[in-house]
Amino acid sequence: MRKTAVDGWRVPPNPSPPDTSPEDLKWISTRRLHQPIKTFEQRLMLTKGPLTLPRDYILCTKSPAFDAYAARATAAGWPVHRLDASHSPNVTAPDQLMALLDRIVQGTPA
């Protein structure tokens, strides 16, 4: 997905997912900020050797645009966890997200 800067360096936040409640929209509206365009354009260059930390991928199933990323994570050997939420589970499904993160950290199967 190509991002376009509004004033040469900032990108406005994406629209909130459709399952965001009116109360959550009001709460989050003051917290959503523009992001520097370079965060979308600059490649991450790791220089201290291969990554050795465990990795997990959380696929929010109400956001099918990310299915391809989950497939790449699976191909790379990462565990893929499915969460019945949109792309903002910290807003729309915080309890389920925390339970999943806790299971991942504890090494407990879903």
C-alpha positions as CSV (number, residue, x, y, z in Angstrom):
1,M,0.0,0.0,0.0
2,R,1.5,3.3,-1.1
3,K,1.4,6.2,1.4
4,T,1.3,9.8,0.4
5,A,2.5,12.6,2.6
6,V,0.1,15.5,3.1
7,D,2.8,18.2,3.5
8,G,5.9,16.5,2.3
9,W,6.7,14.5,5.4
10,R,3.6,13.4,7.3
11,V,1.0,10.7,6.6
12,P,-2.4,11.0,8.3
13,P,-3.7,8.0,10.2
14,N,-5.8,5.4,8.3
15,P,-9.5,5.5,9.0
16,S,-10.6,3.6,12.1
17,P,-11.8,0.0,11.5
18,P,-15.6,-0.2,10.9
19,D,-16.1,-2.2,14.1
20,T,-14.8,0.6,16.3
21,S,-17.6,1.7,18.7
22,P,-18.6,5.4,18.8
23,E,-17.2,5.7,22.3
24,D,-13.9,4.3,21.2
25,L,-13.8,6.6,18.2
26,K,-14.3,9.6,20.5
27,W,-11.5,8.3,22.8
28,I,-9.0,7.5,20.1
29,S,-9.5,10.6,17.9
30,T,-7.3,12.8,20.1
31,R,-4.6,10.1,20.2
32,R,-4.2,9.3,16.5
33,L,-1.4,11.4,15.0
34,H,0.3,11.8,11.7
35,Q,3.3,9.5,11.1
36,P,6.5,10.6,9.3
37,I,6.5,9.3,5.7
38,K,10.1,7.9,6.1
39,T,8.7,5.2,8.4
40,F,7.0,3.8,5.3
41,E,9.9,4.4,2.9
42,Q,13.1,3.6,4.7
43,R,14.2,-0.1,4.9
44,L,15.2,-1.4,8.2
45,M,18.9,-2.4,8.1
46,L,20.0,-4.8,10.8
47,T,23.7,-4.8,11.3
48,K,24.4,-6.9,14.4
49,G,23.8,-10.4,12.9
50,P,20.7,-12.5,12.5
51,L,17.7,-12.1,14.7
52,T,17.6,-14.8,17.4
53,L,14.5,-13.8,19.4
54,P,11.4,-15.9,19.0
55,R,8.7,-14.4,16.7
56,D,5.0,-14.7,16.5
57,Y,2.5,-13.1,14.1
58,I,-1.0,-12.0,15.2
59,L,-3.5,-12.1,12.3
60,C,-6.6,-10.0,13.0
61,T,-9.1,-11.9,11.0
62,K,-11.5,-9.0,10.4
63,S,-8.7,-7.4,8.3
64,P,-8.1,-9.7,5.3
65,A,-5.6,-7.4,3.8
66,F,-3.0,-8.9,6.1
67,D,-3.5,-12.5,5.1
68,A,-0.5,-12.4,2.8
69,Y,1.7,-11.3,5.7
70,A,0.4,-14.1,7.8
71,A,1.3,-16.6,5.0
72,R,4.8,-15.1,4.8
73,A,5.2,-15.5,8.6
74,T,4.0,-19.1,8.4
75,A,6.5,-19.8,5.6
76,A,9.2,-18.3,7.7
77,G,8.3,-20.7,10.6
78,W,6.6,-18.2,12.8
79,P,3.6,-19.3,14.8
80,V,0.5,-17.4,13.5
81,H,-2.2,-16.6,16.0
82,R,-5.7,-15.6,14.9
83,L,-7.6,-12.9,16.7
84,D,-11.3,-12.2,15.9
85,A,-10.7,-8.4,15.6
86,S,-9.9,-5.7,13.2
87,H,-6.5,-4.1,12.6
88,S,-6.8,-2.1,15.9
89,P,-7.3,-4.9,18.5
90,N,-5.9,-2.7,21.2
91,V,-9.0,-0.5,20.8
92,T,-11.7,-3.0,19.6
93,A,-10.7,-6.1,21.4
94,P,-8.3,-5.2,24.2
95,D,-9.1,-8.1,26.6
96,Q,-8.8,-10.7,23.9
97,L,-5.5,-9.2,22.7
98,M,-4.1,-9.2,26.2
99,A,-5.2,-12.8,26.8
100,L,-3.5,-13.8,23.5
101,L,-0.3,-11.8,24.3
102,D,-0.2,-13.5,27.7
103,R,-0.5,-17.0,26.1
104,I,2.3,-16.1,23.7
105,V,4.6,-14.9,26.4
106,Q,3.8,-17.9,28.6
107,G,4.2,-20.3,25.7
108,T,0.7,-21.6,26.3
109,P,-1.1,-23.0,23.2
110,A,-4.3,-21.2,22.1
